[in-house]
Amino acid sequence: MTPYLIAARAGIVCWVTLTLMPVEVVFDWLEDEIERRPCGSMHR
């Protein structure tokens, strides 16, 4: 049973990683955009 648990754990970790990857990419892009723009440009 232990090999099945290890395989299930690996599958869950892989699935979560692949699911959250686009979220991380978008978050990093937004963070870079916020750093590039001066603070005053947020309020027009």
N, C-alpha and C positions, 0 to 999 in steps of 0.2 A: 504493500500500500504506500510505503514511503516514496518510491519512484513516481507514483501517480501524483502525490502531493507536490513533489518538486516540479514535475512537469506542469501542473496546474498553476503553481506559483509563478513559474517562468512565463507561462502564457498570459497571466493577469498582468504581470509587470510589463511585458511587451505591448499588450493592448493599451494599457494606460499611457505608456510612453508615446505610442503612435497617436493616440487620441488627443493628448495634450500638446503635442508638438506644434500644430498650427496656432494654438492659443499663445504659446510662448513666443513664436515668431512675431505675431501681431503685437504682443505686449512690448517686445524689444523695439519694434519699429516705432510704436507710439512714444516710448521712452526717449528714443533718439530724436524724434521730432520735437518733443517738449524741450529737450536740452538745446537744440539748435535755435529755437525761436527765443527772442528776448521776452522778458516777463510782461512788458507792456502790450505786446501784440495779442494777448489773450482776451483783453477787454476792448471791444471796439464800440 
